[in-house]
Amino acid sequence: MGERLCPGCRRTVLSRYSRDPVCAPCLRATRGARPVTPAWLWDCLPMREALASADLAAFVAIVRAAMGLSQLDLAGLTGWSQSTVARVESGERDTIYDIRELLHFADAVGMPRHALMPLIAGDPVADAAVAGINQDMEMDRRHFNGVLAGGFAAGIGWASVTIPTRVEAPHIKHLNATIQRLYSDDQRIGGGMLLAPALHLLARVRRMLDEADFTESIGRRLLSTAGELCVCAGWLAYDVDDQNLARQLYAEAYMYAGHAGDERLRVNVTSYLAMQAIRLARTYPGRAREALHSVAVGREAARRWATPRVHALLAVREAVAHATLGDQIACRRAIATAWREVEHGTHEDDPAWTGFVSETTLTYFEGLTSMTLDKPVRAVDRFQRLLADSAIGDRNRLYYRSCLANALLASGAKQESLNEGLNLLSQMSGSRRTLRELAPLRAVAGESSEFAGRYDSLLAA
């Protein structure tokens, strides 16, 4: 058997033992989009370069690599046979160069047609493609908000959203891979550029539920996937401080959890509902009791199966709610429960959404509850300990630094707080949630100060 070159870069020899359709560097590139363009699945540089050079065999292989699909999975999505996928990727079959076949492929994998612009322009950084994608993304958001305001049947513009006539397991796998990609990109760039693609995907899944054919077991999985997507989109809306949209998405996710009989999804949703209720309690203190109710519902749903990490997550939500209500003893008890659960270590049945629950997370919640209970000096200590952890991701580090800036301000270190805040503003992107955390600093900054000017400019953007 002859050597196989990576279809992406045409330089690296693929190992015969590798199951990936492209080499490791190309695979990494598909999972991190260029920072100057919308960072979502269809805009990574290898895809654009393959399109610009009209190398559609490489393009198909790169799409499959980015989605983490097997040839059989991709065949299930497109209606091809597995051998056809293999022959297209190897260049032995060129039917995808037929515009009808190419558009069928794009629609089958949920690719917006604007993203094919590099093929037309012969330029991997064609500005028209970026502009078109952005317009579609904003349109998706407007349409989705119209649905929330006027009912499921109105305003979504679903004619542009394609769905398969029959949903199979590969479609579920594709959707779940895309959801994980949204979470991964969120850790790098924040929710601002990802919310509209998430809403577009949700519109597609809703149409699948309403119009496509599927077996009972696939239907339950599709309902759970729709719920997970609502949770993801709800988080992205929360991150850009669109609290009404986030709340509606979480409510929809809860409905899907009930229809699917998915207790794990129900617990995940109640955790997010508690988190948002606590956020809203800053303005409406009674929402803290709503958070405690959500935790109680989550505990009941988790009663028969939950791992220590799940119990720890619910405990920290409870702790912050108690702190918001001023109940120091109940807060301390809940934090102690969370620490005991985390000390049990990880479990093979831990849901993926508990992956962030760790000693680092608990240190953050100790700082947060200390601030809520008006103990800023203790909060400064906890946030400083937290930021000493080199393993914290860049975006989470920015958010934790905003918490530290607030704690410094509350402890009386005004100038140190403003210096920290000003440094943060120069690094801010994507997450309005982090920007909003700096509102107390804006309140004490002089109107003519550099901090005030930068903060107001970012808030207005």
VOVOVEX-348588 format. One record per residue (C-alpha): residue number from 1; x, y, z. Coordinates in pm, whole numbers, padded with zeros to 5 digits, always signed. Layout:
<k:NUM&u:X&v:Y&w:Z>
...
END
This chain:
<k:1&u:+00000&v:+00000&w:+00000>
<k:2&u:+00136&v:+00343&w:-00097>
<k:3&u:+00183&v:+00631&w:+00140>
<k:4&u:-00117&v:+00854&w:+00210>
<k:5&u:-00063&v:+01228&w:+00219>
<k:6&u:-00281&v:+01445&w:+00439>
<k:7&u:-00551&v:+01591&w:+00211>
<k:8&u:-00541&v:+01915&w:+00406>
<k:9&u:-00177&v:+02021&w:+00380>
<k:10&u:-00059&v:+01773&w:+00112>
<k:11&u:+00270&v:+01745&w:+00298>
<k:12&u:+00238&v:+01516&w:+00597>
<k:13&u:+00234&v:+01140&w:+00545>
<k:14&u:-00057&v:+00987&w:+00736>
<k:15&u:+00018&v:+00689&w:+00955>
<k:16&u:-00159&v:+00374&w:+00844>
<k:17&u:-00263&v:+00330&w:+01208>
<k:18&u:-00434&v:+00670&w:+01229>
<k:19&u:-00812&v:+00684&w:+01203>
<k:20&u:-00815&v:+01059&w:+01148>
<k:21&u:-00874&v:+01175&w:+00789>
<k:22&u:-00614&v:+01455&w:+00822>
<k:23&u:-00282&v:+01500&w:+01001>
<k:24&u:-00258&v:+01621&w:+01361>
<k:25&u:-00162&v:+01984&w:+01277>
<k:26&u:-00455&v:+02016&w:+01034>
<k:27&u:-00687&v:+01856&w:+01289>
<k:28&u:-00579&v:+02107&w:+01553>
<k:29&u:-00634&v:+02390&w:+01307>
<k:30&u:-00994&v:+02280&w:+01245>
<k:31&u:-01060&v:+02309&w:+01618>
<k:32&u:-00935&v:+02662&w:+01657>
<k:33&u:-01060&v:+02926&w:+01417>
<k:34&u:-00860&v:+03233&w:+01317>
<k:35&u:-00915&v:+03509&w:+01572>
<k:36&u:-00994&v:+03776&w:+01312>
<k:37&u:-01301&v:+03595&w:+01178>
<k:38&u:-01612&v:+03435&w:+01325>
<k:39&u:-01477&v:+03143&w:+01527>
<k:40&u:-01714&v:+02863&w:+01450>
<k:41&u:-01700&v:+02534&w:+01269>
<k:42&u:-01707&v:+02650&w:+00908>
<k:43&u:-01447&v:+02923&w:+00924>
<k:44&u:-01122&v:+02746&w:+01012>
<k:45&u:-00832&v:+02818&w:+00781>
<k:46&u:-00779&v:+02461&w:+00645>
<k:47&u:-01140&v:+02452&w:+00524>
<k:48&u:-01111&v:+02792&w:+00360>
<k:49&u:-00782&v:+02705&w:+00193>
<k:50&u:-00920&v:+02376&w:+00060>
<k:51&u:-01220&v:+02560&w:-00086>
<k:52&u:-01009&v:+02842&w:-00230>
<k:53&u:-00790&v:+02589&w:-00412>
<k:54&u:-01100&v:+02398&w:-00529>
<k:55&u:-00970&v:+02087&w:-00352>
<k:56&u:-01309&v:+01951&w:-00256>
<k:57&u:-01173&v:+01608&w:-00168>
<k:58&u:-00964&v:+01775&w:+00104>
<k:59&u:-01260&v:+01990&w:+00202>
<k:60&u:-01480&v:+01685&w:+00269>
<k:61&u:-01203&v:+01517&w:+00471>
<k:62&u:-01149&v:+01833&w:+00677>
<k:63&u:-01522&v:+01872&w:+00746>
<k:64&u:-01534&v:+01514&w:+00870>
<k:65&u:-01225&v:+01567&w:+01086>
<k:66&u:-01364&v:+01885&w:+01241>
<k:67&u:-01689&v:+01711&w:+01329>
<k:68&u:-01515&v:+01402&w:+01465>
<k:69&u:-01720&v:+01173&w:+01239>
<k:70&u:-01633&v:+00839&w:+01084>
<k:71&u:-01684&v:+00781&w:+00713>
<k:72&u:-01990&v:+00575&w:+00804>
<k:73&u:-02128&v:+00864&w:+01013>
<k:74&u:-02076&v:+01112&w:+00730>
<k:75&u:-02238&v:+00870&w:+00488>
<k:76&u:-02542&v:+00859&w:+00715>
<k:77&u:-02565&v:+01239&w:+00715>
<k:78&u:-02528&v:+01286&w:+00341>
<k:79&u:-02711&v:+00980&w:+00210>
<k:80&u:-02393&v:+00853&w:+00044>
<k:81&u:-02247&v:+00509&w:+00098>
<k:82&u:-01933&v:+00470&w:+00308>
<k:83&u:-01740&v:+00370&w:-00003>
<k:84&u:-01856&v:+00691&w:-00176>
<k:85&u:-01723&v:+00899&w:+00114>
<k:86&u:-01391&v:+00716&w:+00094>
<k:87&u:-01368&v:+00765&w:-00283>
<k:88&u:-01458&v:+01136&w:-00259>
<k:89&u:-01193&v:+01195&w:+00007>
<k:90&u:-00929&v:+01009&w:-00194>
<k:91&u:-01015&v:+01205&w:-00509>
<k:92&u:-01132&v:+00894&w:-00695>
<k:93&u:-01484&v:+01032&w:-00730>
<k:94&u:-01540&v:+01393&w:-00829>
<k:95&u:-01920&v:+01420&w:-00833>
<k:96&u:-01903&v:+01671&w:-00548>
<k:97&u:-01772&v:+01921&w:-00805>
<k:98&u:-02129&v:+01921&w:-00942>
<k:99&u:-02283&v:+02232&w:-00783>
<k:100&u:-02601&v:+02043&w:-00695>
<k:101&u:-02403&v:+01773&w:-00514>
<k:102&u:-02189&v:+02032&w:-00336>
<k:103&u:-02494&v:+02223&w:-00213>
<k:104&u:-02655&v:+01896&w:-00105>
<k:105&u:-02342&v:+01816&w:+00098>
<k:106&u:-02335&v:+02162&w:+00258>
<k:107&u:-02703&v:+02144&w:+00350>
<k:108&u:-02668&v:+01790&w:+00488>
<k:109&u:-02394&v:+01889&w:+00732>
<k:110&u:-02562&v:+02219&w:+00827>
<k:111&u:-02307&v:+02439&w:+00654>
<k:112&u:-02429&v:+02790&w:+00562>
<k:113&u:-02390&v:+02841&w:+00187>
<k:114&u:-02213&v:+03173&w:+00242>
<k:115&u:-01924&v:+02973&w:+00386>
<k:116&u:-01857&v:+02837&w:+00034>
<k:117&u:-01750&v:+03185&w:-00079>
<k:118&u:-01374&v:+03103&w:-00083>
<k:119&u:-01450&v:+02845&w:-00355>
<k:120&u:-01612&v:+03114&w:-00571>
<k:121&u:-01359&v:+03388&w:-00495>
<k:122&u:-01053&v:+03164&w:-00499>
<k:123&u:-00945&v:+03344&w:-00182>
<k:124&u:-00933&v:+03176&w:+00162>
<k:125&u:-00995&v:+03508&w:+00338>
<k:126&u:-01269&v:+03639&w:+00111>
<k:127&u:-01434&v:+03924&w:+00303>
<k:128&u:-01766&v:+03861&w:+00133>
<k:129&u:-01789&v:+03522&w:+00301>
<k:130&u:-01733&v:+03667&w:+00644>
<k:131&u:-01987&v:+03944&w:+00582>
<k:132&u:-02244&v:+03695&w:+00459>
<k:133&u:-02197&v:+03466&w:+00755>
<k:134&u:-02231&v:+03755&w:+00998>
<k:135&u:-02551&v:+03873&w:+00828>
<k:136&u:-02700&v:+03525&w:+00850>
<k:137&u:-02594&v:+03493&w:+01214>
<k:138&u:-02765&v:+03821&w:+01307>
<k:139&u:-03072&v:+03725&w:+01106>
<k:140&u:-03092&v:+03394&w:+01292>
<k:141&u:-03094&v:+03577&w:+01622>
<k:142&u:-03366&v:+03822&w:+01514>
<k:143&u:-03580&v:+03537&w:+01381>
<k:144&u:-03536&v:+03334&w:+01696>
<k:145&u:-03635&v:+03627&w:+01915>
<k:146&u:-03941&v:+03669&w:+01695>
<k:147&u:-04037&v:+03310&w:+01768>
<k:148&u:-04000&v:+03362&w:+02141>
<k:149&u:-04221&v:+03669&w:+02119>
<k:150&u:-04484&v:+03535&w:+01881>
<k:151&u:-04494&v:+03157&w:+01917>
<k:152&u:-04315&v:+02862&w:+01763>
<k:153&u:-04489&v:+02887&w:+01427>
<k:154&u:-04409&v:+03250&w:+01348>
<k:155&u:-04113&v:+03442&w:+01223>
<k:156&u:-03828&v:+03193&w:+01222>
<k:157&u:-03754&v:+03204&w:+00851>
<k:158&u:-03708&v:+02828&w:+00853>
<k:159&u:-03718&v:+02802&w:+00476>
<k:160&u:-03341&v:+02854&w:+00479>
<k:161&u:-03286&v:+02580&w:+00741>
<k:162&u:-03243&v:+02235&w:+00586>
<k:163&u:-03317&v:+01909&w:+00765>
<k:164&u:-03293&v:+01539&w:+00678>
<k:165&u:-03617&v:+01357&w:+00601>
<k:166&u:-03518&v:+01086&w:+00850>
<k:167&u:-03301&v:+01134&w:+01157>
<k:168&u:-03053&v:+00856&w:+01234>
<k:169&u:-02778&v:+00804&w:+01491>
<k:170&u:-02513&v:+00989&w:+01282>
<k:171&u:-02729&v:+01303&w:+01289>
<k:172&u:-02738&v:+01289&w:+01670>
<k:173&u:-02362&v:+01238&w:+01683>
<k:174&u:-02310&v:+01535&w:+01448>
<k:175&u:-02533&v:+01759&w:+01660>
<k:176&u:-02361&v:+01661&w:+01983>
<k:177&u:-02018&v:+01721&w:+01828>
<k:178&u:-02131&v:+02068&w:+01720>
<k:179&u:-02260&v:+02146&w:+02070>
<k:180&u:-01924&v:+02049&w:+02217>
<k:181&u:-01754&v:+02268&w:+01956>
<k:182&u:-01966&v:+02563&w:+02071>
<k:183&u:-01859&v:+02504&w:+02431>
<k:184&u:-01497&v:+02473&w:+02325>
<k:185&u:-01507&v:+02797&w:+02124>
<k:186&u:-01684&v:+02970&w:+02412>
<k:187&u:-01378&v:+02907&w:+02629>
<k:188&u:-01166&v:+03094&w:+02375>
<k:189&u:-01381&v:+03382&w:+02256>
<k:190&u:-01696&v:+03418&w:+02467>
<k:191&u:-02061&v:+03392&w:+02376>
<k:192&u:-02098&v:+03704&w:+02164>
<k:193&u:-01997&v:+03548&w:+01831>
<k:194&u:-02143&v:+03205&w:+01906>
<k:195&u:-02500&v:+03274&w:+02012>
<k:196&u:-02641&v:+03325&w:+01663>
<k:197&u:-02487&v:+03001&w:+01522>
<k:198&u:-02627&v:+02817&w:+01825>
<k:199&u:-02973&v:+02959&w:+01758>
<k:200&u:-02947&v:+02863&w:+01392>
<k:201&u:-02862&v:+02507&w:+01495>
<k:202&u:-03150&v:+02505&w:+01742>
<k:203&u:-03390&v:+02611&w:+01466>
<k:204&u:-03267&v:+02313&w:+01265>
<k:205&u:-03316&v:+02070&w:+01554>
<k:206&u:-03665&v:+02201&w:+01622>
<k:207&u:-03759&v:+02139&w:+01260>
<k:208&u:-03619&v:+01787&w:+01288>
<k:209&u:-03846&v:+01724&w:+01586>
<k:210&u:-04148&v:+01870&w:+01407>
<k:211&u:-04103&v:+01739&w:+01055>
<k:212&u:-03850&v:+01456&w:+01026>
<k:213&u:-03910&v:+01085&w:+01067>
<k:214&u:-03728&v:+00884&w:+01337>
<k:215&u:-03763&v:+00581&w:+01560>
<k:216&u:-03881&v:+00612&w:+01920>
<k:217&u:-03529&v:+00566&w:+02060>
<k:218&u:-03379&v:+00820&w:+01819>
<k:219&u:-03663&v:+01056&w:+01905>
<k:220&u:-03575&v:+01044&w:+02274>
<k:221&u:-03210&v:+01107&w:+02194>
<k:222&u:-03308&v:+01396&w:+01969>
<k:223&u:-03518&v:+01549&w:+02247>
<k:224&u:-03223&v:+01522&w:+02486>
<k:225&u:-02992&v:+01675&w:+02229>
<k:226&u:-03238&v:+01961&w:+02174>
<k:227&u:-03235&v:+02018&w:+02549>
<k:228&u:-02855&v:+02014&w:+02567>
<k:229&u:-02845&v:+02264&w:+02280>
<k:230&u:-03092&v:+02490&w:+02462>
<k:231&u:-02869&v:+02476&w:+02771>
<k:232&u:-02564&v:+02565&w:+02560>
<k:233&u:-02744&v:+02850&w:+02382>
<k:234&u:-02885&v:+02964&w:+02716>
<k:235&u:-02535&v:+02986&w:+02858>
<k:236&u:-02417&v:+03187&w:+02557>
<k:237&u:-02714&v:+03425&w:+02600>
<k:238&u:-02632&v:+03453&w:+02971>
<k:239&u:-02272&v:+03534&w:+02884>
<k:240&u:-02377&v:+03824&w:+02661>
<k:241&u:-02618&v:+03938&w:+02934>
<k:242&u:-02937&v:+03862&w:+02742>
<k:243&u:-03109&v:+03727&w:+03052>
<k:244&u:-03460&v:+03707&w:+02907>
<k:245&u:-03344&v:+03491&w:+02619>
<k:246&u:-03135&v:+03274&w:+02852>
<k:247&u:-03432&v:+03215&w:+03078>
<k:248&u:-03657&v:+03116&w:+02788>
<k:249&u:-03396&v:+02877&w:+02654>
<k:250&u:-03349&v:+02712&w:+02994>
<k:251&u:-03726&v:+02673&w:+03025>
<k:252&u:-03738&v:+02506&w:+02685>
<k:253&u:-03452&v:+02275&w:+02785>
<k:254&u:-03646&v:+02174&w:+03095>
<k:255&u:-03946&v:+02089&w:+02878>
<k:256&u:-03731&v:+01869&w:+02653>
<k:257&u:-03585&v:+01693&w:+02958>
<k:258&u:-03935&v:+01606&w:+03072>
<k:259&u:-04043&v:+01482&w:+02730>
<k:260&u:-03731&v:+01268&w:+02695>
<k:261&u:-03745&v:+01138&w:+03052>
<k:262&u:-03382&v:+01249&w:+03081>
<k:263&u:-03306&v:+01302&w:+03450>
<k:264&u:-02943&v:+01399&w:+03384>
<k:265&u:-03052&v:+01676&w:+03152>
<k:266&u:-03311&v:+01786&w:+03409>
<k:267&u:-03039&v:+01821&w:+03676>
<k:268&u:-02813&v:+02013&w:+03438>
<k:269&u:-03095&v:+02254&w:+03351>
<k:270&u:-03191&v:+02313&w:+03714>
<k:271&u:-02828&v:+02396&w:+03791>
<k:272&u:-02830&v:+02664&w:+03520>
<k:273&u:-03172&v:+02791&w:+03631>
<k:274&u:-03036&v:+02828&w:+03985>
<k:275&u:-02728&v:+03007&w:+03854>
<k:276&u:-02937&v:+03256&w:+03659>
<k:277&u:-03185&v:+03309&w:+03941>
<k:278&u:-02892&v:+03402&w:+04165>
<k:279&u:-02771&v:+03647&w:+03901>
<k:280&u:-03117&v:+03805&w:+03879>
<k:281&u:-03136&v:+03820&w:+04259>
<k:282&u:-02892&v:+04112&w:+04245>
<k:283&u:-03188&v:+04318&w:+04127>
<k:284&u:-03476&v:+04105&w:+04256>
<k:285&u:-03369&v:+03946&w:+04588>
<k:286&u:-03664&v:+03707&w:+04592>
<k:287&u:-03509&v:+03517&w:+04300>
<k:288&u:-03265&v:+03361&w:+04549>
<k:289&u:-03555&v:+03153&w:+04682>
<k:290&u:-03630&v:+03049&w:+04326>
<k:291&u:-03269&v:+02928&w:+04303>
<k:292&u:-03315&v:+02715&w:+04615>
<k:293&u:-03630&v:+02566&w:+04460>
<k:294&u:-03437&v:+02479&w:+04142>
<k:295&u:-03167&v:+02310&w:+04350>
<k:296&u:-03432&v:+02106&w:+04534>
<k:297&u:-03585&v:+01994&w:+04202>
<k:298&u:-03238&v:+01903&w:+04078>
<k:299&u:-03164&v:+01701&w:+04390>
<k:300&u:-03485&v:+01504&w:+04349>
<k:301&u:-03401&v:+01428&w:+03985>
<k:302&u:-03047&v:+01326&w:+04087>
<k:303&u:-03151&v:+01112&w:+04383>
<k:304&u:-03111&v:+00770&w:+04220>
<k:305&u:-02800&v:+00817&w:+04010>
<k:306&u:-02594&v:+01126&w:+04095>
<k:307&u:-02218&v:+01112&w:+04139>
<k:308&u:-02029&v:+01319&w:+04401>
<k:309&u:-01950&v:+01584&w:+04138>
<k:310&u:-02321&v:+01632&w:+04067>
<k:311&u:-02396&v:+01672&w:+04437>
<k:312&u:-02108&v:+01920&w:+04468>
<k:313&u:-02244&v:+02131&w:+04181>
<k:314&u:-02590&v:+02151&w:+04337>
<k:315&u:-02434&v:+02231&w:+04675>
<k:316&u:-02244&v:+02534&w:+04547>
<k:317&u:-02557&v:+02667&w:+04376>
<k:318&u:-02735&v:+02629&w:+04708>
<k:319&u:-02450&v:+02801&w:+04894>
<k:320&u:-02466&v:+03113&w:+04676>
<k:321&u:-02844&v:+03130&w:+04712>
<k:322&u:-02817&v:+03113&w:+05090>
<k:323&u:-02546&v:+03381&w:+05085>
<k:324&u:-02772&v:+03606&w:+04877>
<k:325&u:-03042&v:+03563&w:+05140>
<k:326&u:-02789&v:+03649&w:+05411>
<k:327&u:-02794&v:+03303&w:+05572>
<k:328&u:-02427&v:+03260&w:+05659>
<k:329&u:-02471&v:+02931&w:+05850>
<k:330&u:-02662&v:+02758&w:+05569>
<k:331&u:-02412&v:+02892&w:+05315>
<k:332&u:-02116&v:+02757&w:+05511>
<k:333&u:-02290&v:+02420&w:+05550>
<k:334&u:-02351&v:+02393&w:+05174>
<k:335&u:-01991&v:+02487&w:+05091>
<k:336&u:-01868&v:+02221&w:+05335>
<k:337&u:-02092&v:+01965&w:+05162>
<k:338&u:-01946&v:+02059&w:+04823>
<k:339&u:-01589&v:+02015&w:+04953>
<k:340&u:-01670&v:+01670&w:+05097>
<k:341&u:-01821&v:+01558&w:+04767>
<k:342&u:-01526&v:+01684&w:+04559>
<k:343&u:-01285&v:+01502&w:+04790>
<k:344&u:-01443&v:+01175&w:+04675>
<k:345&u:-01274&v:+01235&w:+04340>
<k:346&u:-01401&v:+01181&w:+03987>
<k:347&u:-01631&v:+00897&w:+03887>
<k:348&u:-01668&v:+00713&w:+03559>
<k:349&u:-02036&v:+00813&w:+03551>
<k:350&u:-01970&v:+01187&w:+03595>
<k:351&u:-02169&v:+01377&w:+03331>
<k:352&u:-01956&v:+01590&w:+03100>
<k:353&u:-02117&v:+01907&w:+03236>
<k:354&u:-01962&v:+01848&w:+03578>
<k:355&u:-01612&v:+01864&w:+03432>
<k:356&u:-01555&v:+02215&w:+03567>
<k:357&u:-01639&v:+02115&w:+03926>
<k:358&u:-01307&v:+02097&w:+04110>
<k:359&u:-01117&v:+02239&w:+04405>
<k:360&u:-01050&v:+02546&w:+04190>
<k:361&u:-01423&v:+02591&w:+04135>
<k:362&u:-01495&v:+02565&w:+04506>
<k:363&u:-01230&v:+02827&w:+04581>
<k:364&u:-01411&v:+03060&w:+04340>
<k:365&u:-01744&v:+02997&w:+04513>
<k:366&u:-01586&v:+03061&w:+04851>
<k:367&u:-01474&v:+03398&w:+04718>
<k:368&u:-01813&v:+03470&w:+04563>
<k:369&u:-02009&v:+03386&w:+04878>
<k:370&u:-01764&v:+03588&w:+05089>
<k:371&u:-01832&v:+03893&w:+04872>
<k:372&u:-02206&v:+03832&w:+04892>
<k:373&u:-02186&v:+03808&w:+05272>
<k:374&u:-01989&v:+04135&w:+05286>
<k:375&u:-01653&v:+03981&w:+05371>
<k:376&u:-01437&v:+04136&w:+05097>
<k:377&u:-01098&v:+04074&w:+05263>
<k:378&u:-01168&v:+03701&w:+05272>
<k:379&u:-01290&v:+03723&w:+04913>
<k:380&u:-00963&v:+03889&w:+04805>
<k:381&u:-00771&v:+03602&w:+04963>
<k:382&u:-00981&v:+03338&w:+04783>
<k:383&u:-00962&v:+03507&w:+04443>
<k:384&u:-00586&v:+03554&w:+04475>
<k:385&u:-00547&v:+03184&w:+04560>
<k:386&u:-00763&v:+03101&w:+04263>
<k:387&u:-00556&v:+03309&w:+04020>
<k:388&u:-00237&v:+03139&w:+04139>
<k:389&u:-00354&v:+02825&w:+03957>
<k:390&u:-00172&v:+02825&w:+03622>
<k:391&u:-00416&v:+02572&w:+03477>
<k:392&u:-00703&v:+02821&w:+03459>
<k:393&u:-00804&v:+02906&w:+03103>
<k:394&u:-00756&v:+03257&w:+02968>
<k:395&u:-01123&v:+03351&w:+02957>
<k:396&u:-01201&v:+03218&w:+03304>
<k:397&u:-00893&v:+03397&w:+03431>
<k:398&u:-01028&v:+03728&w:+03299>
<k:399&u:-01357&v:+03670&w:+03478>
<k:400&u:-01187&v:+03574&w:+03804>
<k:401&u:-00971&v:+03886&w:+03780>
<k:402&u:-01286&v:+04096&w:+03750>
<k:403&u:-01408&v:+03932&w:+04070>
<k:404&u:-01077&v:+04016&w:+04237>
<k:405&u:-01105&v:+04379&w:+04121>
<k:406&u:-01448&v:+04403&w:+04283>
<k:407&u:-01322&v:+04248&w:+04605>
<k:408&u:-01028&v:+04489&w:+04616>
<k:409&u:-01266&v:+04781&w:+04571>
<k:410&u:-01497&v:+04655&w:+04847>
<k:411&u:-01199&v:+04607&w:+05081>
<k:412&u:-01093&v:+04971&w:+05036>
<k:413&u:-00810&v:+04929&w:+04783>
<k:414&u:-00972&v:+05159&w:+04527>
<k:415&u:-00666&v:+05252&w:+04319>
<k:416&u:-00540&v:+04894&w:+04305>
<k:417&u:-00887&v:+04786&w:+04199>
<k:418&u:-00906&v:+05047&w:+03919>
<k:419&u:-00558&v:+04955&w:+03796>
<k:420&u:-00660&v:+04591&w:+03776>
<k:421&u:-00985&v:+04685&w:+03603>
<k:422&u:-00815&v:+04907&w:+03347>
<k:423&u:-00575&v:+04628&w:+03260>
<k:424&u:-00870&v:+04392&w:+03217>
<k:425&u:-01054&v:+04628&w:+02979>
<k:426&u:-00764&v:+04613&w:+02735>
<k:427&u:-00807&v:+04234&w:+02714>
<k:428&u:-01186&v:+04219&w:+02710>
<k:429&u:-01365&v:+04036&w:+02429>
<k:430&u:-01682&v:+03836&w:+02372>
<k:431&u:-01813&v:+03817&w:+02729>
<k:432&u:-02038&v:+04101&w:+02845>
<k:433&u:-02082&v:+03904&w:+03166>
<k:434&u:-01721&v:+03985&w:+03260>
<k:435&u:-01766&v:+04348&w:+03157>
<k:436&u:-02077&v:+04379&w:+03374>
<k:437&u:-01877&v:+04254&w:+03672>
<k:438&u:-01671&v:+04573&w:+03649>
<k:439&u:-01977&v:+04798&w:+03689>
<k:440&u:-01891&v:+04881&w:+04055>
<k:441&u:-01553&v:+05013&w:+03938>
<k:442&u:-01725&v:+05228&w:+03677>
<k:443&u:-01945&v:+05373&w:+03949>
<k:444&u:-01646&v:+05503&w:+04146>
<k:445&u:-01428&v:+05601&w:+03849>
<k:446&u:-01424&v:+05969&w:+03756>
<k:447&u:-01625&v:+06061&w:+03446>
<k:448&u:-01310&v:+06186&w:+03273>
<k:449&u:-01096&v:+05889&w:+03377>
<k:450&u:-00940&v:+05648&w:+03129>
<k:451&u:-01130&v:+05361&w:+03292>
<k:452&u:-01466&v:+05535&w:+03243>
<k:453&u:-01393&v:+05608&w:+02877>
<k:454&u:-01287&v:+05255&w:+02792>
<k:455&u:-01566&v:+05092&w:+02992>
<k:456&u:-01839&v:+05305&w:+02833>
<k:457&u:-01698&v:+05239&w:+02487>
<k:458&u:-01700&v:+04862&w:+02538>
<k:459&u:-02047&v:+04868&w:+02693>
<k:460&u:-02186&v:+05058&w:+02394>
<k:461&u:-02024&v:+04826&w:+02138>
END
